[in-house]
Structure formats: structure tokens, C-alpha cells
């Protein structure tokens, strides 16, 4: 229910922000901002705590390795994209 409420509030917020640009009325702007903030002020419901059968140390290792793997992925993707964009810009500039 919280997720669908967040989707509805965000949709209505975008409508209000759009109307604020068209009508130049501050009430639409404030309503849009309030609707964007509302789900985050309410907060997402917490999942029930279930320790399960996985040892805590294994969970900790998985978390650390997942974060490190994500960091390596994003750094590699960013560096590769920057390198290729530089090559394409140099290459496209030499043809004009």
C-alpha cells in the first residue's frame, strides 16, 4: 500500500508542478513539493525481522563483496564511457 501511495503521490506531484508552471500559482508548487515529500516523511514500512538460517558473518561478507563489486562496475563503466566519449568527440571533430 505504501508503494502504490508513493506512486500516486508522485504522479499527483508532477501534475501539480506542471500546473504551477502553466498557471503561475504558488499553491500548485507547494502542493507538488508537499506531495513529493509526503511518502518519505511517512516512511516505508519495515520488513519483519527474521534471522533465518544464514550466519551473520556470511551476510556481512556478501554485503561487503556486493558493494565492492558494484563500485568496481560503476567505476569501470564511468571510465570506459569517458574514454569512448573522448575518442568519439576527437574523431567526430576531425571530420568536420
C-alpha positions as CSV (number, residue, x, y, z in Angstrom):
1,X,0.0,0.0,0.0
2,X,2.9,2.4,0.8
3,X,4.5,1.8,-2.6
4,X,1.3,2.5,-4.5
5,X,0.6,5.5,-2.4
6,X,4.1,6.8,-3.3
7,X,3.4,6.2,-7.0
8,X,0.1,8.1,-6.7
9,X,1.6,10.9,-4.7
10,X,4.5,11.3,-7.1
11,X,2.1,11.3,-10.1
12,X,-0.1,14.0,-8.5
13,X,3.0,16.0,-7.5
14,X,4.1,16.1,-11.1
15,X,0.7,17.2,-12.2
16,X,0.7,19.9,-9.6
17,X,4.2,21.1,-10.6
18,X,3.1,21.2,-14.2
19,X,0.1,23.2,-13.3
20,X,2.2,25.6,-11.3
21,X,4.2,26.4,-14.4
22,X,1.1,26.9,-16.5
23,X,-1.0,28.9,-14.0
24,X,1.9,30.6,-12.2
25,X,0.2,29.9,-8.9
26,X,2.3,29.1,-5.9
27,X,-0.3,26.9,-4.3
28,X,0.3,24.3,-7.1
29,X,4.1,24.5,-6.4
30,X,3.7,24.0,-2.7
31,X,1.2,21.1,-3.2
32,X,3.6,19.4,-5.6
33,X,6.5,19.7,-3.2
34,X,4.4,18.5,-0.3
35,X,3.2,15.5,-2.3
36,X,6.8,14.6,-3.3
37,X,7.9,14.8,0.4
38,X,4.9,13.1,1.9
39,X,5.8,9.4,1.3
40,X,9.3,10.0,2.6
41,X,8.0,11.7,5.7
42,X,5.7,8.8,6.4
43,X,8.5,6.3,5.7
44,X,8.4,2.9,4.2
45,X,7.1,0.0,6.3
46,X,9.8,-2.1,7.8
47,X,10.1,-5.8,6.9
48,X,9.6,-8.2,9.8
49,X,12.9,-9.2,11.4
50,X,13.6,-12.9,10.6
51,X,17.1,-14.1,11.5
52,X,16.8,-17.1,9.2
53,X,19.4,-19.8,8.9
54,X,22.2,-17.8,7.2
55,X,25.1,-17.0,9.6
56,X,25.7,-13.3,10.3
57,X,29.3,-13.4,9.1
58,X,28.2,-14.8,5.7
59,X,25.6,-12.0,5.4
60,X,28.4,-9.4,6.2
61,X,30.8,-10.9,3.7
62,X,28.1,-10.9,1.0
63,X,27.2,-7.2,1.7
64,X,30.8,-6.1,1.6
65,X,31.5,-8.0,-1.6
66,X,28.3,-6.8,-3.3
67,X,29.2,-3.2,-2.5
68,X,32.8,-3.6,-3.8
69,X,31.6,-5.4,-6.9
70,X,29.1,-2.6,-7.6
71,X,31.8,0.0,-7.0
72,X,34.2,-1.7,-9.5
73,X,31.4,-2.0,-12.0
74,X,30.4,1.7,-11.9
75,X,34.0,2.9,-11.9
76,X,34.7,0.7,-14.9
77,X,31.6,1.8,-16.7
78,X,32.2,5.5,-16.0
79,X,35.9,5.3,-17.1
80,X,35.0,3.4,-20.2
81,X,32.2,5.8,-21.1
82,X,34.5,8.8,-20.6
83,X,37.3,7.2,-22.6
84,X,35.0,6.3,-25.5
85,X,33.2,9.7,-25.4
86,X,36.6,11.4,-25.6
87,X,37.6,9.2,-28.6
88,X,34.3,9.8,-30.4
89,X,34.5,13.6,-29.8
90,X,38.0,13.7,-31.1
91,X,37.1,11.6,-34.1
92,X,33.9,13.5,-34.9
93,X,35.8,16.8,-34.6
94,X,38.4,15.8,-37.2
95,X,35.8,15.0,-39.8
96,X,34.0,18.4,-39.8
